[in-house]
Amino acid sequence: MSNLFSNLVSRKNTKPAEKPVSVSEKEDKTETQQKKEQDAEKDFIFEKTFRCPVCDSQFKSKTVKTGRVKLLSTDLDLRPKYLFVDSLKYDAVGCPVCGYAALSRYFEYLTSAQCKLIREKISPNFKGFEKEGDFITYDEAIAKYKVALANTLVKRAKLSEIAYTCLKIGWLYRGKAENLSTDTKDYNEVIKKLEEEEKEFLGNAYKEFTEAFSKETFPICGMDEDTITYLIAALARQTGHLDDSMRWISKVLTSKNANDRTKEKARDLKECVMKEKKEQEEKKVEDNR
């Protein structure tokens, strides 16, 4: 996260071709199909009016229509996948005047001291957001989320807000990779870079959620203790901390309060972790021969 403040959204943004929708399976698509999906995505979003708590400016930001999107599935780390539109792209709200940005659930809630910090440290460096079209691309969403993350650090937000913002940035990189057109120049290299970026932000989320778990009261980011425990286990697995993942999974499976759905997901996660641990052991044996 060291480069967040060096360039608070450049007006020049290189954008590899991407599919602007999230679907259950990755597939090659014709230009006609992509156009239809773009038109479909536009049907699920609208312009919502916000008032900035820092500079009192009024502005509009694209938002997903509540109740319109259909959930297809969730990844092991709870990332939601919807039909026709990736709602994650629309969850960061940013003031185009002063540069204050945050996830929608946190946007309105600032103290006077936090507003002062943002005016002093964010606004003078803010270069503006990319002009958006009919829908938000992954590049535009990631850029706005990174401004939101810079704001969380400047305003000295709770660890959980920092973690949640990092988590969603990681998810956006995954979504971009899943929807990247296969005819993108240097496709494999671009995918590798996106996977590295995803892992970096998920690693930050894992670290901050783990610390928040012991320092903050529940619910955290709208999630109860068992859900956060499961999420930390999933993030530990994705960032290579398999032994830690197993410890967090055990907490879920032995919890008296965890519901059946959470425990079932924990068992699925445990199966993945055990498989990966076995593969690691087999590789060690093979390397030592």
DONULUM-396373 format. One line per 5 residues: their letters; for each residue x, y, z of N, C-alpha, C. Coordinates in Angstrom, 3 decimals. Example, Ala and Ser with C-alpha at 12.3 -4.5 7.8 and 13.67 -1.06 7.14 Angstrom:
<sites>
as> 13.190/-5.690/7.800/12.300/-4.500/7.800/13.200/-3.300/7.800  12.850/-2.250/7.080/13.670/-1.060/7.140/12.900/0.030/7.870
</sites>
This chain:
<sites>
msnlf> 0.818/-1.203/0.000/0.000/0.000/0.000/0.855/1.258/0.000  2.154/1.098/-0.174/3.086/2.209/-0.022/2.920/3.289/-1.085  2.351/2.948/-2.244/2.258/3.931/-3.330/0.894/4.607/-3.416  0.044/4.437/-2.401/-1.309/4.975/-2.464/-1.324/6.496/-2.554  -0.373/7.150/-1.902/-0.408/8.601/-1.817/0.392/9.280/-2.928
snlvs> 1.184/8.504/-3.681/2.028/9.100/-4.706/1.233/9.576/-5.912  0.060/8.962/-6.114/-0.714/9.327/-7.296/-2.193/9.060/-7.052  -2.866/10.003/-6.412/-4.271/9.818/-6.085/-5.142/9.974/-7.328  -5.158/8.929/-8.142/-5.920/8.809/-9.377/-5.358/9.702/-10.473  -4.631/9.078/-11.349/-4.108/9.782/-12.517/-5.200/9.918/-13.555
rkntk> -5.171/10.989/-14.316/-6.160/11.173/-15.361/-5.855/10.300/-16.566  -4.656/9.739/-16.602/-4.304/8.805/-17.674/-4.435/7.409/-17.119  -5.237/6.594/-17.740/-5.528/5.268/-17.196/-5.489/4.247/-18.314  -4.494/3.365/-18.284/-4.380/2.334/-19.309/-5.340/1.207/-18.986  -6.197/0.864/-19.934/-7.250/-0.111/-19.665/-7.216/-1.239/-20.674
paekp> -6.700/-2.413/-20.286/-6.826/-3.559/-21.173/-8.303/-3.865/-21.381  -8.628/-4.435/-22.544/-10.033/-4.743/-22.825/-10.588/-5.674/-21.770  -11.763/-5.376/-21.308/-12.365/-6.215/-20.287/-13.842/-6.378/-20.548  -14.394/-7.440/-20.003/-15.831/-7.662/-20.085/-16.441/-7.029/-18.850  -17.388/-6.121/-18.995/-17.875/-5.357/-17.865/-18.939/-6.052/-17.044
vsvse> -18.970/-7.359/-17.055/-19.973/-8.067/-16.277/-19.317/-9.223/-15.562  -19.991/-9.697/-14.510/-19.523/-10.866/-13.797/-20.462/-12.021/-14.103  -19.919/-13.121/-14.574/-20.738/-14.276/-14.918/-20.232/-15.489/-14.166  -21.018/-16.548/-14.146/-20.663/-17.714/-13.358/-19.503/-18.485/-13.953  -19.313/-18.420/-15.255/-18.209/-19.117/-15.892/-17.519/-18.182/-16.863
kedkt> -16.200/-18.287/-16.938/-15.457/-17.468/-17.884/-15.638/-18.066/-19.270  -15.887/-17.225/-20.255/-16.084/-17.718/-21.602/-15.738/-16.624/-22.598  -15.313/-17.028/-23.781/-15.018/-16.069/-24.826/-16.338/-15.513/-25.362  -16.330/-14.212/-25.683/-17.557/-13.588/-26.133/-17.303/-12.736/-27.358  -18.284/-12.685/-28.234/-18.190/-11.840/-29.411/-18.482/-10.399/-28.997
etqqk> -18.155/-9.464/-29.897/-18.431/-8.063/-29.615/-19.928/-7.828/-29.426  -20.733/-8.545/-30.191/-22.185/-8.402/-30.073/-22.665/-8.849/-28.700  -22.125/-9.983/-28.227/-22.497/-10.477/-26.903/-22.070/-9.500/-25.814  -20.858/-8.962/-25.945/-20.378/-8.014/-24.956/-21.242/-6.764/-24.920  -21.660/-6.307/-26.091/-22.516/-5.119/-26.150/-23.845/-5.382/-25.448
keqda> -24.409/-6.571/-25.647/-25.662/-6.926/-24.994/-25.485/-6.930/-23.471  -24.334/-7.435/-23.003/-24.088/-7.486/-21.567/-23.898/-6.091/-20.988  -23.245/-5.219/-21.744/-23.079/-3.839/-21.311/-24.438/-3.162/-21.172  -25.303/-3.391/-22.156/-26.648/-2.826/-22.094/-27.406/-3.385/-20.891  -27.204/-4.673/-20.612/-27.875/-5.301/-19.468/-27.380/-4.691/-18.165
ekdfi> -26.069/-4.461/-18.058/-25.517/-3.884/-16.823/-26.115/-2.508/-16.553  -26.298/-1.722/-17.610/-26.845/-0.371/-17.444/-28.246/-0.407/-16.840  -28.967/-1.490/-17.057/-30.324/-1.602/-16.524/-30.347/-1.810/-15.011  -29.205/-2.171/-14.444/-29.161/-2.497/-13.022/-28.562/-1.378/-12.170  -28.208/-0.254/-12.783/-27.580/0.829/-12.030/-28.331/2.146/-12.246
fektf> -28.155/3.069/-11.297/-28.762/4.387/-11.418/-27.860/5.417/-10.740  -28.127/6.674/-11.000/-27.347/7.760/-10.408/-27.980/8.160/-9.071  -27.236/7.980/-8.005/-27.718/8.356/-6.673/-27.010/9.628/-6.220  -27.738/10.525/-5.578/-27.173/11.791/-5.123/-26.587/11.640/-3.715  -25.366/12.128/-3.533/-24.685/12.106/-2.244/-24.264/13.529/-1.873
rcpvc> -24.112/13.770/-0.577/-23.545/15.031/-0.106/-22.271/14.709/0.674  -21.187/15.341/0.284/-19.890/15.053/0.892/-19.824/15.612/2.311  -19.493/14.783/3.304/-19.405/15.267/4.685/-18.143/16.096/4.947  -17.229/16.121/3.989/-15.988/16.880/4.164/-16.113/18.295/3.610  -16.570/18.414/2.342/-16.645/19.739/1.705/-18.067/20.203/1.440
dsqfk> -19.051/19.382/1.772/-20.474/19.700/1.627/-20.927/19.810/0.173  -20.117/19.312/-0.761/-20.514/19.314/-2.170/-21.546/18.222/-2.422  -22.442/18.480/-3.342/-23.424/17.480/-3.743/-23.014/16.906/-5.084  -23.085/15.583/-5.219/-22.661/14.933/-6.455/-23.442/13.649/-6.651  -23.344/13.089/-7.842/-24.017/11.828/-8.152/-22.997/10.713/-8.331
sktvk> -23.380/9.519/-7.923/-22.513/8.356/-8.077/-23.357/7.157/-8.482  -22.841/6.364/-9.388/-23.581/5.195/-9.869/-23.710/4.155/-8.753  -24.911/3.614/-8.631/-25.235/2.659/-7.571/-26.103/1.552/-8.151  -25.941/0.353/-7.623/-26.749/-0.781/-8.074/-28.153/-0.687/-7.469  -29.154/-0.942/-8.283/-30.538/-0.905/-7.819/-30.790/-2.040/-6.830
tgrvk> -31.232/-1.688/-5.656/-31.475/-2.674/-4.605/-32.544/-3.679/-5.023  -32.232/-4.942/-4.820/-33.195/-5.990/-5.104/-33.288/-6.415/-6.547  -32.542/-5.741/-7.443/-32.623/-6.078/-8.861/-31.629/-7.157/-9.283  -30.496/-7.235/-8.580/-29.456/-8.161/-9.012/-29.712/-9.563/-8.443  -29.339/-10.566/-9.241/-29.541/-11.953/-8.842/-28.203/-12.576/-8.459
llstd> -28.117/-13.052/-7.224/-26.902/-13.698/-6.747/-26.763/-15.078/-7.378  -25.620/-15.320/-8.019/-25.365/-16.618/-8.640/-24.668/-17.574/-7.679  -23.640/-17.054/-6.995/-22.855/-17.893/-6.099/-21.928/-17.010/-5.287  -21.218/-17.621/-4.343/-20.176/-16.914/-3.607/-18.904/-17.753/-3.647  -17.760/-17.079/-3.735/-16.483/-17.773/-3.670/-16.224/-18.224/-2.237
ldlrp> -15.180/-19.016/-2.046/-14.877/-19.521/-0.706/-14.594/-18.400/0.288  -14.098/-17.253/-0.213/-13.832/-16.129/0.693/-15.002/-15.154/0.754  -16.192/-15.619/0.373/-17.459/-14.896/0.489/-17.660/-13.812/-0.566  -16.803/-13.741/-1.570/-17.009/-12.770/-2.648/-18.283/-13.142/-3.411  -19.251/-12.224/-3.507/-20.502/-12.522/-4.202/-20.346/-12.388/-5.709
kylfv> -21.043/-13.215/-6.462/-21.034/-13.154/-7.926/-22.478/-13.067/-8.398  -22.772/-11.984/-9.136/-24.134/-11.710/-9.568/-24.280/-11.858/-11.073  -25.512/-12.049/-11.505/-25.816/-12.131/-12.929/-25.822/-10.733/-13.537  -25.102/-10.559/-14.627/-25.084/-9.350/-15.449/-24.275/-8.177/-14.888  -24.124/-8.085/-13.580/-23.426/-6.921/-13.024/-22.611/-7.323/-11.807
dslky> -21.380/-6.822/-11.723/-20.549/-7.026/-10.534/-20.792/-5.835/-9.620  -21.630/-6.026/-8.615/-22.031/-4.921/-7.746/-20.856/-4.339/-6.963  -19.771/-5.098/-6.820/-18.603/-4.609/-6.098/-18.042/-3.338/-6.734  -18.185/-3.219/-8.041/-17.644/-2.058/-8.740/-18.317/-0.754/-8.304  -19.490/-0.860/-7.712/-20.290/0.319/-7.414/-20.369/0.628/-5.916
davgc> -19.542/-0.016/-5.109/-19.672/0.148/-3.661/-18.789/1.244/-3.085  -17.848/1.787/-3.839/-17.031/2.895/-3.354/-17.632/4.208/-3.834  -17.772/5.142/-2.923/-18.331/6.455/-3.242/-17.230/7.495/-3.070  -17.049/8.355/-4.082/-15.979/9.347/-4.010/-16.448/10.730/-4.396  -16.092/11.722/-3.597/-16.436/13.102/-3.907/-15.481/13.624/-4.981
pvcgy> -15.990/14.080/-6.114/-15.128/14.557/-7.193/-14.506/15.923/-6.919  -14.923/16.572/-5.832/-14.415/17.912/-5.519/-13.202/17.854/-4.591  -13.341/17.172/-3.451/-12.261/17.174/-2.449/-11.475/15.872/-2.386  -11.997/14.805/-3.011/-11.274/13.542/-3.019/-11.585/12.611/-1.873  -12.542/12.988/-1.018/-12.942/12.058/0.041/-13.661/10.875/-0.583
aalsr> -13.292/9.676/-0.194/-13.929/8.466/-0.717/-13.956/7.399/0.358  -14.968/6.539/0.282/-15.108/5.445/1.243/-16.097/4.432/0.694  -16.103/3.250/1.257/-17.152/2.294/0.936/-18.477/2.903/1.369  -19.544/2.567/0.672/-20.839/3.216/0.902/-21.299/3.119/2.349  -21.015/2.007/3.022/-21.476/1.833/4.394/-20.788/2.782/5.364
yfeyl> -19.635/3.340/4.977/-18.881/4.225/5.855/-18.910/5.681/5.416  -19.418/5.976/4.223/-19.206/7.278/3.604/-19.704/8.450/4.453  -20.852/8.333/5.058/-21.455/9.465/5.766/-20.891/9.688/7.158  -20.127/8.732/7.679/-19.776/8.787/9.091/-18.332/9.238/9.305  -18.175/10.532/9.579/-16.866/11.116/9.821/-16.936/12.056/11.018
tsaqc> -15.876/12.123/11.785/-15.773/13.107/12.858/-15.177/14.387/12.279  -15.291/15.476/13.002/-14.714/16.739/12.540/-13.195/16.626/12.419  -12.582/15.848/13.304/-11.130/15.659/13.245/-10.732/14.896/11.978  -11.533/13.903/11.605/-11.251/13.141/10.384/-11.423/14.022/9.142  -12.443/14.871/9.136/-12.644/15.791/8.008/-11.436/16.705/7.850
klire> -10.909/17.161/8.944/-9.744/18.048/8.926/-8.536/17.329/8.326  -8.333/16.084/8.715/-7.212/15.302/8.190/-7.334/15.111/6.678  -8.536/14.848/6.220/-8.759/14.632/4.780/-8.524/15.922/3.998  -9.020/17.036/4.526/-8.798/18.319/3.848/-7.308/18.655/3.765  -6.557/18.266/4.778/-5.137/18.598/4.828/-4.272/17.651/3.998
kispn> -4.639/16.351/3.978/-3.728/15.363/3.400/-4.221/14.698/2.114  -5.521/14.728/1.882/-6.066/14.117/0.664/-6.347/15.169/-0.400  -7.114/16.171/-0.037/-7.582/17.157/-1.022/-6.464/17.829/-1.819  -5.338/18.258/-1.198/-4.288/18.934/-1.974/-3.639/18.042/-3.030  -3.707/16.721/-2.847/-3.081/15.783/-3.774/-4.062/15.140/-4.747
fkgfe> -5.341/15.430/-4.570/-6.364/14.765/-5.369/-6.363/15.303/-6.797  -6.341/14.411/-7.773/-6.261/14.793/-9.184/-7.544/14.523/-9.962  -8.567/14.064/-9.270/-9.841/13.819/-9.945/-10.025/12.367/-10.329  -11.279/11.963/-10.476/-11.604/10.615/-10.910/-11.735/10.569/-12.425  -11.516/9.397/-12.987/-11.763/9.214/-14.414/-13.238/9.485/-14.730
kegdf> -13.491/10.118/-15.859/-14.873/10.335/-16.283/-15.492/8.993/-16.641  -16.618/8.694/-16.026/-17.265/7.402/-16.218/-18.248/7.442/-17.379  -18.429/6.286/-17.999/-19.418/6.146/-19.054/-20.730/5.662/-18.482  -21.406/4.799/-19.225/-22.711/4.299/-18.782/-22.591/3.287/-17.645  -21.412/2.688/-17.495/-21.172/1.763/-16.395/-19.729/1.956/-15.942
ityde> -19.396/1.440/-14.777/-18.051/1.574/-14.228/-17.211/0.370/-14.637  -16.031/0.613/-15.188/-15.132/-0.475/-15.540/-14.360/-0.920/-14.299  -13.701/-2.062/-14.406/-12.899/-2.532/-13.280/-11.757/-1.566/-12.968  -11.129/-1.005/-13.986/-10.046/-0.056/-13.753/-10.535/1.169/-12.990  -11.695/1.689/-13.392/-12.250/2.852/-12.706/-12.622/2.517/-11.270
aiaky> -13.196/1.340/-11.068/-13.581/0.925/-9.720/-12.358/0.758/-8.826  -11.324/0.095/-9.335/-10.119/-0.122/-8.550/-9.469/1.211/-8.176  -9.432/2.136/-9.141/-8.848/3.452/-8.869/-9.608/4.168/-7.756  -10.935/4.121/-7.799/-11.725/4.795/-6.767/-11.562/4.112/-5.417  -11.519/2.792/-5.411/-11.307/2.052/-4.164/-9.955/2.390/-3.543
kvala> -8.937/2.586/-4.363/-7.609/2.914/-3.821/-7.606/4.303/-3.197  -8.383/5.221/-3.763/-8.537/6.526/-3.127/-9.264/6.349/-1.791  -10.271/5.481/-1.770/-10.979/5.187/-0.523/-10.022/4.594/0.512  -9.132/3.716/0.071/-8.176/3.109/0.992/-7.215/4.155/1.547  -6.749/5.063/0.682/-5.885/6.151/1.150/-6.608/6.986/2.201
ntlvk> -7.906/7.221/1.983/-8.693/7.968/2.961/-8.799/7.242/4.295  -8.941/5.908/4.246/-9.049/5.161/5.511/-7.775/5.314/6.335  -6.630/5.332/5.664/-5.372/5.474/6.372/-5.203/6.888/6.930  -5.568/7.876/6.126/-5.434/9.269/6.549/-6.366/9.594/7.714  -7.602/9.120/7.653/-8.565/9.460/8.707/-8.433/8.538/9.926
rakls> -7.454/7.616/9.867/-7.190/6.694/10.981/-8.434/5.875/11.314  -8.943/5.246/10.273/-10.146/4.431/10.406/-9.867/3.175/11.219  -10.922/2.493/11.595/-10.788/1.220/12.297/-10.062/0.213/11.412  -9.393/-0.713/12.040/-8.693/-1.769/11.307/-9.649/-2.519/10.387  -10.859/-2.732/10.850/-11.827/-3.501/10.057/-12.213/-2.769/8.774
eiayt> -12.304/-1.428/8.807/-12.632/-0.679/7.591/-11.484/-0.774/6.586  -10.252/-0.685/7.096/-9.088/-0.849/6.226/-9.095/-2.247/5.616  -9.360/-3.250/6.451/-9.378/-4.640/5.994/-10.451/-4.870/4.940  -11.633/-4.341/5.193/-12.767/-4.556/4.286/-12.518/-3.895/2.935  -11.901/-2.726/2.960/-11.578/-2.036/1.715/-10.531/-2.816/0.929
clkig> -9.502/-3.305/1.620/-8.483/-4.131/0.961/-9.098/-5.396/0.381  -9.992/-6.022/1.131/-10.649/-7.242/0.680/-11.391/-7.000/-0.634  -12.133/-5.913/-0.690/-12.922/-5.651/-1.893/-12.041/-5.273/-3.079  -10.913/-4.625/-2.824/-9.983/-4.351/-3.918/-9.438/-5.672/-4.471  -9.093/-6.589/-3.583/-8.642/-7.911/-4.019/-9.697/-8.606/-4.856
wlyrg> -10.938/-8.518/-4.431/-12.039/-9.115/-5.189/-12.189/-8.476/-6.568  -11.986/-7.162/-6.639/-12.090/-6.473/-7.931/-11.015/-6.941/-8.899  -9.802/-7.148/-8.394/-8.742/-7.667/-9.261/-9.117/-9.061/-9.773  -9.744/-9.860/-8.928/-10.179/-11.190/-9.356/-11.269/-11.076/-10.419  -12.202/-10.173/-10.189/-13.266/-9.971/-11.162/-12.724/-9.501/-12.496
kaenl> -11.756/-8.605/-12.461/-11.163/-8.123/-13.706/-10.482/-9.269/-14.449  -9.769/-10.121/-13.710/-9.088/-11.254/-14.344/-10.093/-12.217/-14.963  -11.172/-12.469/-14.265/-12.193/-13.391/-14.770/-12.876/-12.861/-16.030  -12.978/-11.557/-16.126/-13.699/-10.942/-17.233/-12.797/-10.353/-18.303  -11.501/-10.586/-18.193/-10.557/-10.041/-19.163/-10.686/-10.771/-20.495
stdtk> -10.750/-10.014/-21.564/-10.860/-10.603/-22.895/-9.592/-11.385/-23.224  -9.758/-12.578/-23.778/-8.603/-13.424/-24.080/-7.753/-12.883/-25.215  -8.264/-11.901/-25.962/-7.438/-11.317/-27.016/-6.668/-10.083/-26.538  -6.665/-9.860/-25.208/-5.866/-8.785/-24.640/-4.386/-9.038/-24.922  -3.661/-7.998/-25.278/-2.227/-8.123/-25.536/-1.517/-8.641/-24.294
dynev> -0.607/-9.617/-24.488/0.138/-10.235/-23.379/-0.815/-10.749/-22.294  -1.846/-11.439/-22.744/-2.908/-11.894/-21.848/-2.382/-12.617/-20.608  -1.493/-13.592/-20.791/-1.006/-14.381/-19.661/-0.243/-13.525/-18.658  0.532/-12.585/-19.157/1.277/-11.697/-18.268/0.341/-10.782/-17.491  -0.694/-10.292/-18.162/-1.670/-9.426/-17.502/-2.392/-10.199/-16.403
ikkle> -2.799/-11.431/-16.708/-3.476/-12.268/-15.713/-2.568/-12.516/-14.505  -1.308/-12.811/-14.755/-0.358/-13.046/-13.666/-0.237/-11.816/-12.776  -0.154/-10.643/-13.398/-0.056/-9.404/-12.635/-1.311/-9.167/-11.810  -2.479/-9.419/-12.390/-3.735/-9.243/-11.661/-3.813/-10.186/-10.461  -3.346/-11.419/-10.642/-3.342/-12.386/-9.539/-2.406/-11.946/-8.426
eeeke> -1.275/-11.360/-8.794/-0.330/-10.847/-7.787/-0.944/-9.692/-7.004  -1.637/-8.800/-7.725/-2.277/-7.666/-7.067/-3.378/-8.161/-6.127  -4.163/-9.125/-6.590/-5.218/-9.690/-5.748/-4.638/-10.246/-4.460  -3.578/-11.038/-4.586/-2.985/-11.671/-3.414/-2.426/-10.640/-2.443  -1.845/-9.558/-2.984/-1.299/-8.519/-2.108/-2.398/-7.886/-1.260
flgna> -3.516/-7.539/-1.891/-4.585/-6.885/-1.141/-5.312/-7.857/-0.209  -5.446/-9.111/-0.625/-6.035/-10.099/0.283/-5.124/-10.331/1.484  -3.821/-10.266/1.258/-2.860/-10.398/2.357/-3.011/-9.261/3.353  -3.204/-8.048/2.841/-3.432/-6.900/3.722/-4.738/-7.069/4.493  -5.776/-7.559/3.805/-7.064/-7.788/4.452/-6.933/-8.826/5.562
ykeft> -6.201/-9.892/5.282/-5.990/-10.956/6.272/-5.314/-10.404/7.523  -4.279/-9.627/7.324/-3.528/-9.046/8.446/-4.408/-8.122/9.286  -5.140/-7.237/8.617/-5.939/-6.258/9.352/-7.163/-6.891/10.014  -7.804/-7.849/9.348/-8.946/-8.534/9.960/-8.505/-9.329/11.186  -7.341/-9.972/11.089/-6.842/-10.754/12.223/-6.631/-9.864/13.442
eafsk> -6.068/-8.680/13.215/-5.845/-7.755/14.323/-7.162/-7.181/14.825  -8.063/-6.862/13.906/-9.360/-6.310/14.300/-10.158/-7.309/15.129  -9.980/-8.601/14.832/-10.711/-9.658/15.535/-10.494/-9.573/17.046  -9.280/-9.245/17.448/-8.953/-9.212/18.883/-9.131/-7.836/19.510  -9.379/-6.810/18.674/-9.435/-5.448/19.209/-10.787/-4.768/19.068
etfpi> -11.648/-5.258/18.173/-12.924/-4.606/17.931/-14.083/-5.483/18.400  -15.207/-4.839/18.647/-16.388/-5.573/19.079/-17.221/-5.968/17.863  -17.955/-7.054/17.996/-18.801/-7.551/16.920/-20.192/-6.939/17.007  -20.873/-6.788/15.859/-20.462/-7.226/14.517/-19.363/-6.338/13.929  -18.553/-6.930/13.056/-17.493/-6.223/12.350/-17.849/-6.201/10.866
cgmde> -17.949/-5.016/10.299/-18.345/-4.862/8.892/-19.673/-5.560/8.615  -20.543/-5.550/9.599/-21.847/-6.173/9.446/-21.843/-7.679/9.595  -20.695/-8.265/9.974/-20.569/-9.717/10.098/-20.396/-10.132/11.557  -21.014/-11.258/11.915/-20.868/-11.747/13.283/-19.514/-12.439/13.461  -19.242/-12.872/14.679/-17.930/-13.429/14.993/-17.608/-14.673/14.182
dtity> -18.571/-15.553/14.002/-18.307/-16.791/13.264/-18.053/-16.528/11.778  -18.761/-15.555/11.217/-18.538/-15.220/9.807/-17.151/-14.619/9.608  -16.759/-13.721/10.508/-15.416/-13.130/10.423/-14.351/-14.201/10.623  -14.593/-15.127/11.547/-13.647/-16.224/11.781/-13.464/-17.042/10.517  -14.587/-17.359/9.870/-14.514/-18.118/8.616/-13.771/-17.321/7.544
liaal> -14.096/-16.037/7.429/-13.458/-15.200/6.411/-11.948/-15.148/6.612  -11.504/-14.998/7.842/-10.068/-14.974/8.130/-9.430/-16.309/7.726  -10.131/-17.408/7.991/-9.627/-18.724/7.592/-9.457/-18.808/6.078  -10.448/-18.287/5.352/-10.386/-18.320/3.885/-9.251/-17.456/3.363  -9.064/-16.288/3.963/-7.993/-15.388/3.525/-6.615/-15.965/3.870
arqtg> -6.524/-16.644/5.005/-5.270/-17.291/5.376/-4.902/-18.344/4.339  -5.861/-19.105/3.903/-5.611/-20.124/2.885/-5.169/-19.493/1.571  -5.836/-18.419/1.155/-5.514/-17.803/-0.129/-4.158/-17.125/-0.144  -3.660/-16.777/1.027/-2.360/-16.105/1.094/-1.248/-17.034/1.558  -1.548/-18.335/1.553/-0.500/-19.319/1.815/-0.277/-19.700/3.261
hldds> -1.107/-19.217/4.171/-0.957/-19.537/5.594/-1.879/-20.719/5.936  -1.518/-21.883/5.442/-2.424/-23.030/5.538/-2.620/-23.520/6.969  -1.567/-23.528/7.769/-1.711/-23.957/9.167/-2.605/-22.993/9.942  -2.419/-21.697/9.700/-3.286/-20.710/10.353/-4.725/-20.886/9.899  -4.903/-21.177/8.620/-6.244/-21.393/8.096/-6.937/-22.536/8.818
mrwis> -6.221/-23.623/9.035/-6.803/-24.775/9.737/-7.208/-24.414/11.157  -6.419/-23.570/11.819/-6.757/-23.164/13.186/-8.044/-22.336/13.212  -8.187/-21.430/12.259/-9.395/-20.617/12.213/-10.608/-21.454/11.811  -10.401/-22.419/10.915/-11.492/-23.317/10.522/-11.983/-24.105/11.737  -11.062/-24.564/12.552/-11.426/-25.329/13.752/-12.283/-24.496/14.696
kvlts> -12.005/-23.204/14.779/-12.811/-22.328/15.633/-14.264/-22.294/15.150  -14.437/-22.287/13.828/-15.796/-22.268/13.279/-16.502/-23.591/13.558  -15.815/-24.682/13.283/-16.436/-26.009/13.408/-16.777/-26.366/14.850  -16.054/-25.783/15.808/-16.329/-26.080/17.225/-17.197/-25.021/17.887  -17.575/-23.987/17.120/-18.409/-22.919/17.675/-19.833/-23.408/17.908
knand> -20.389/-23.053/19.052/-21.763/-23.424/19.365/-22.773/-22.492/18.702  -22.276/-21.338/18.237/-23.183/-20.341/17.671/-23.192/-20.320/16.142  -22.188/-20.931/15.520/-22.113/-20.914/14.053/-23.288/-21.687/13.456  -23.917/-21.129/12.444/-25.050/-21.813/11.821/-24.574/-22.919/10.884  -25.501/-23.734/10.434/-25.164/-24.889/9.601/-24.505/-24.468/8.287
rtkek> -24.966/-23.373/7.726/-24.413/-22.915/6.448/-22.942/-22.527/6.595  -22.629/-21.809/7.662/-21.241/-21.398/7.890/-20.355/-22.610/8.136  -20.858/-23.567/8.903/-20.069/-24.774/9.177/-19.867/-25.605/7.911  -20.871/-25.629/7.050/-20.735/-26.368/5.802/-19.659/-25.731/4.924  -19.646/-24.408/4.862/-18.613/-23.713/4.098/-17.240/-23.965/4.714
ardlk> -17.188/-24.019/6.032/-15.921/-24.289/6.717/-15.406/-25.688/6.388  -16.319/-26.641/6.286/-15.904/-28.000/5.923/-15.383/-28.039/4.484  -16.035/-27.302/3.584/-15.554/-27.226/2.196/-14.169/-26.591/2.144  -13.995/-25.532/2.932/-12.707/-24.848/2.980/-11.634/-25.777/3.549  -11.986/-26.529/4.584/-11.039/-27.461/5.194/-10.569/-28.498/4.181
ecvmk> -11.481/-28.977/3.366/-11.127/-29.955/2.340/-10.109/-29.364/1.356  -10.312/-28.105/0.970/-9.373/-27.441/0.056/-8.005/-27.277/0.703  -7.993/-26.866/1.959/-6.726/-26.651/2.658/-5.968/-27.970/2.817  -6.672/-29.027/3.187/-6.020/-30.321/3.361/-5.438/-30.823/2.043  -6.153/-30.603/0.959/-5.658/-30.995/-0.361/-4.389/-30.227/-0.708
ekkeq> -4.385/-28.934/-0.421/-3.222/-28.106/-0.730/-2.033/-28.468/0.155  -2.291/-28.790/1.404/-1.207/-29.209/2.297/-0.592/-30.525/1.816  -1.440/-31.430/1.359/-0.963/-32.705/0.829/-0.105/-32.486/-0.410  -0.554/-31.589/-1.290/0.218/-31.289/-2.495/1.563/-30.684/-2.148  1.597/-29.848/-1.119/2.859/-29.259/-0.679/3.820/-30.323/-0.167
eekkv> 3.292/-31.266/0.617/4.131/-32.341/1.148/4.677/-33.218/0.032  3.827/-33.525/-0.927/4.253/-34.358/-2.057/5.331/-33.648/-2.867  5.207/-32.353/-3.004/6.207/-31.587/-3.749/7.546/-31.578/-3.022  7.488/-31.464/-1.683/8.716/-31.495/-0.896/9.444/-32.819/-1.078  8.669/-33.903/-1.032/9.252/-35.239/-1.211/9.887/-35.351/-2.577
ednr> 9.168/-34.865/-3.586/9.679/-34.929/-4.961/10.920/-34.091/-5.123  10.966/-32.912/-4.519/12.124/-32.042/-4.616/13.355/-32.623/-3.931  13.133/-33.455/-2.879/14.254/-34.025/-2.121/14.815/-35.295/-2.744  14.171/-35.761/-3.783/14.661/-37.002/-4.423/15.884/-36.726/-5.282
</sites>
